[in-house]
């Protein structure tokens, strides 16, 4: 059997969603590890006055493509930007572009999707369902097509507890396409370029803004490194394309998940996120990182009121009094919307069958297993989470590691403020009780006298030693 790079030799590949997180990593990995690929056609729509070619030029300037730039300085010659809008009739492709694609494409990777769980149903249907149908119609007209790969979310059928590697009837939750399965890149450790999914939640926790979250400590957090997802995608196309005459002509589904093989729970996620950000704090944190996970709705609402809304209101009041624009309540509102979207997934666990992924891994040669590693058993979650958190600091917030000493100093200052505030609060409350209750006064005098006796004993024992 040919190796994965050998299979892609001389092939023309079409990619949708290339400007998204998954699409960028797929394009970079394809061009770098399968350098013999002939061309990568990417469907891109104009946006904010930028033509597709300009958007691609901006995209490949990010740090993700630095290694590829060093190894293959002329890699941009293989990227062909095609003007297209997947929500429009005929994908908004010109007649000339349609003829070009139909006459040369060998492999299609359909990665485009809306990644927002709260997307209006009409918009989600347009991009996640109807656009896929249009892509399939286009693929049927391609003369030299070997493989069509559709990348979707493992949670597309979250109404089922057991999710097999089969094609199910269309799910009733159409707007849950594409999320929760790509958060880390081993070759550029921790690289990520957005606030989507857990990334925004982790940053809020690191800033000390997020203090409570509705989640189960024992629920499996089925996070998957993005390079594992991309390697599986490339390997799946290789297997189906190179074996299309030898294997039965049935559609293969691959569940690229970790929960059944190398489980990692939300309680562990919380521990590693908080410990990482305490060791390596984010700049200008609002409070010290600390998050409470609970499955109880009432307890969660109580802590939201006490630890989220009250401090945010007081901080905005302080900003108004100092003549500045209040902003913390707006931040808290956006955070709560994100938490509401994720809480269903952080409170439940699913079981995914991964037999096809295991089969795919067994079909790969030893060299392919190194270059296109899809074995999630090798994941070390503590290291993964530290790199992930540091990636949000470095690549999303653009904070340099040289700023860590100042950030640690700021965190220590917040700790001292917290201790001082709590001490004053306890003393004030206790003084109120002392003024109103004879029993409280008696307890207070007893505790004070006990402390004095302990100090006297400590001094006496110290004198006897000398």
N, C-alpha and C positions, 0 to 999 in steps of 0.2 A: 504494500500500500504506500502511496506517495505521502510525504510529510506535509504538514500544513503549509509551510512557505512554498513548497513545490506545487501544491494545488493552486495557489493564488498566482503563480507565475503566468504573466501575460493576460490575466483576467481584467475585465472592466467591471467595476463595482459601483452600485448606486446606493447612496445613503440618504435617508430622510432624518430630520432632527439633528443635523450635524452641528448646529450652533448651541444645542443643549448640552447638559453635563455628560450624559451617556454618549451622545454623538461625537463630541470632541475626543473623548478617550478612545472610542472605536476608531475614528479616523487616524489618530496618532499611532495607535498600536498596529493598525493595518499597514500603514506606510513604513513604519520602523521595523517591524518584525517580519513582514512579508514584502520586502523591498522589490521583489520582482513583479508586483502588481502593476498592470499597465496604466490604469487611470482610476481615480475615485471621483465619480460624478456626485455632487451634493445638491439637493434641492433646497433652495433658500429663497425666502420672500423678501422683498424690499421692506425696510423698517426705519422709521424716523428719518426719512429722506436719504437713507443709505441704500445703494444698489447692492445686489447679492455679492458681487466681487469685492466690494469695499467691506462688507460684513465679514467675509471669509478672511480678508487681509488683516482685519482687526483681531479676529479670533485666533489666528495662528501666531500672533505676537505674544500670547500669554506664556507663562513659565512652563506650562505642560509640554510645549513643543520645543523647549530648549535643547533637549538631548537629540531629538530628531534633526534639529537645525545643525548641530555639530556633526552628526554622522552622515547626513545627506543634505548638504546645503541647497541643492536644487529640487528638494521634495515638492515645492509649490507648483512645479511644472506638471505634476501628476493630478493636481486638484482642479476639477472643472466645476465652476459654480453655474448652476442652472436656475434661471428665474422661475419660481413656482410658488403657488399658494394652495396648500392641500385642502382648504375649505371651499375653493372655487370649482366650478364645473371644469372637467378635464384637467384638474390640478393647476389650471391657469398656465398650462404649457403651450408654447407656440407650436405651430405645425412643424417647423424645422427641428425644434428640440425633441418633439415626440418621435420624429423619424430617426433622429440620432440615437435616442435611447433604445428604441425598438430594434435598431440595427446593430447594437454593439454590447449591450449589457449582459453579463453572465450571472451576476449575483446581486440580489437586492437585500439590503438591511433596512427594514422599516422601523425606525426608533422614535419617530415623531409622535408626541402625545401631549395632552395637557397634564400637568403634574399637580394641579390644585384640586384637593378633595372637595372643596366647596364651589367648584366651577358651576355656573348655570347649566342645567341639563342640556339645553339646546346647543350651547357651545361645546360641551363635552362630547355630545353625540356627533357633532360636525367633525371634530378632529380625531376622536378615538375610535369611532365606528365607521362613519361614512367615508372618511379619508382613507381608512384601511381598505374599504371596498373599492374605492377609486384606484388605489395602488395595485390591488389585485387585478383589476380590469386592465390596467396598463401592462402589468407583468404578463398577462395572457397573450399580449400582442408582441412580446419580445421574442425574436427569432432564436436567440442563442442562450436563453435563460437556463441555468442549471438549478439554482436554489433561490427560494424566497424565504427570508427569515423575518418573523414578526416578533419584536421585543415588547413584552407587556409586563404588568405587575403580577407578582405571585398572589396578591390580594384581590385579583379580579373576581375570584369566587369565594370571598370571605364569608358568604352565607353557609359554607360547608365547613365542618370541622376537619374532615379528611379530604385532602385535595390530591387527586391522582394525576398522573402525567397523561391526560386524555383531553380531547376537545369536548368541553361541556356546552350545553345550550347557552345562548346569550344570557349573561347574568342580569339580574334585575337592577343592580347598582351599576349603571353605565358610566358614571363619572369617577369611578375608582381605578382608572387606567393609569398605571405607571407611577409608582412611588415605593419608597422604603427599601430599595435594594441596591443602592450604590453610593458609598460614602468614603472611599479610601483608595489610594493609589500607591502601590508599593515602590514603584520606581521613582516617584517624586512624593516622598512620604507625607501623608496627610493632605495631599492636594484636593481642594474642593473650591468651587467658585460661586456658591449660592447659600441662601438661608433656608432652603427647602427642607421639609421633613424634620428630623431630629436636630439638624445643624443649628437652626434658629433657637430651639429649646435649649441646647447645650450652651450656646452663647449667653442666653438670658440667665441660665444658672450660674455661669462663670462671672457674669456681671453682678450677681447677687440680686437680680430683679425677680427671678423665678424662685419662690420659696416653697410652694406646694404644688402637687400635680396628682391628678387622679390616675393611678396606675397600680398594677399588682406587682409586688416584689418578685413573685414566683412566675409571672407570665414570661414567655420566651420572647426576647427581642430579636427577631429574625433579620439582623443586619448582615449584609453581604458586601465585601470589598468590591469596588467597581472593577478592578482588574480581573477578578474572578468572573464577574458577569460578562465582561468583554471577551475574555479568553474562551468562555463557554460559547458565546455567540459565534466567534470565529471558528471554533472547533466544530460546532454543530453544522455550519455551512460546509466545512471541509468534509465531514463524514457523509452528509447527505449528497453532496456533489460528487465525491470520489466513489461512492458506493451506490449511485443511483441505478445502475444496471444489475447490481448483485443482490440488493435487499428488496423486500416487498415495498410496493409503492403506497405506503401509508404515511400519514402525517405524524411526525414525531414532536412531542412536547417535552421540554426539559424544565423541571422545577429547580432553579438555581437558588437554593436556600441552605441555611446552616442549622436550623433548629433541631432536626432529627439526627444530625451527625455530630455537631459540635455546639450544643446549646449554650446560650448566654442569656441571662435573665435581666429584667429591668432593674431589679434591686442591685445587681452587680454593675449595670450601666451607671446608675446613680452614684454608687460608691466611687467608681473609677473617674467619672467626670468631675465630681467634687474634689477628690484628692488631687487630681491633675491640676485643676485650676487653683487650688490652695498652694501647691508647690510652684506653679507657673501662672500667676494671676494675670488676668486681663487688665489693660490700662484703664484707669479712672473707673474702677468698680463702684457701683452704687452701695452695695453692702457686701459683707463676707459671704462666699458661696456656702449655701446650705439649703437642701431641698428635702421636703418630707413627701414620701409617696403614700397614698392611701386609696383604698377602693371605696371608702365611705363618702357618699356625696355630701352629707351634712358637715362632716369634719373638714372636707376639702373646701366647702363654701365658707366655713368659719375662718380657716387660715387664709383664704383669699381676701376676706374682709380685713383681717388683722394684719397680715404680712404683705399684702399686695396693695389694696386700695387705700388703707389708712396712711402708710408711709408715702405713697404716691401723691395723695391729697396734700399732706403736710409739705412735701418737697415742692409741689407746684405752688402752694401758698407762699413758701419762702421765695420762689422765683418771682412771683408777682410783686411781692413786697420789695424785692431788690430791682424791680424794673425790667425783668427779663421775661421771655416768652415761656409760659408753662408747657411742659411736654411729657411729663412722666405718666399722667393718666391716659394719654393717647397711646403711649407705649404699652401700658398695662392692658388696655382694651385690645390692641392687636395681639398681644401675647395670649390673652384668654381665648380669642378666636382660634388661634393655632392650637392651643391645648384642647379645645373642644373637638377639633377635627381629629386629633391624634388619640384622644383618650380611649376610643373603642379599641384601637390597635394595641395600646399599652396595657389594656386590662384583660385581653384574651390571648389564647394561644391556639395555634393550628398545627396540624400534622400534614406534612407534604411528602408524597412519595418521590424518591429521587433515583429510581432504578435506571432510568435512561441516562442520567448524568453519570452514574457509576459505570454503565456500559460504555459511554463515550470516553471516559477516562481510561478504561481498559483497552480501548481501541487505539489509543495514542501511543506513539513510540516514546522511548526514553528521553530523547532530545526535545520532542514536542512537549512532554510533560514539564520540562524545565522552563522552556520559553513561554508556554501557554498553560501555566499552572492553574488547575481548577480544583485542587484538593483542599477543601475547607478544613479538613482534619488538622492541617498544619498551622491553622490560625492560632496565635497566642493573643487572647482577648485583652489582657492588660496592656500589652504593647500596642495593640490595635487602637484601643481607646485613647491612650496617651498621644499617639500620633494623630488621631482624628481631632482631638481637642486642640493640639498644637497647630494643626492644619487650619482650623477655623481662626485661630489667633493670627497666623502668619498670612494666609491667602485670602480669607474673607474680610477680616478686620484690618489687614495690612499693618500689623503691629510687629516691629522688629524685636528680636530677642535681646538686643542691647538695652531695651527699656525695662527688662525684668527687675533689676534692682529697685528702680523707682516704683514699679508696680507693687513689689513686695513691701516696700516702705509704706505705701498708701494703704495696703491691706492691714498692716500692723496698726496703723492709725485708726482704721475703722474698727478693729478689734478693741482698742483702748476706749474709743468712744462708746462702743456697745457696753463694755464692762462698767464704765462710769455711769452711763444712763441707767442700766439695770440696777446698779447699787443705789443710786439716788431714788429710783422708783420704789424699790423695796423698803428703803428707810422711810420715805414719805407715807407709803401705805401702812407700814407698821406703826408709825407715829400717830396716824389717824386712829388706828385700833387701840393704841395705848391710851389716847385721850378719852376714848369712849368706853373702855372695858377694864374693870379691875383685874380680871383674869389675865388679860393681855399684858397689863403692867407687871403682874407677878411673874409671868413667864419671862418677860424682858429682863427684870431685875435678876432672876435666877440665872439666865444665860450669861449676863454681864458678870455676875459674881463668879460663875463657873470659869469664865475666861480669865478673870484676875487670879483665881486660885491656881489655874493651870500655869499661868505665866510665873507666879511666885514659886511654884514647885520646880519649874524649868530652870529658873535662876538659881534656886538653892542647890539643885543637883549639879549645875555647872560649877558652882563655887566649891562643892565637895570634891570634884575631880582634881581641882588644882590644889 
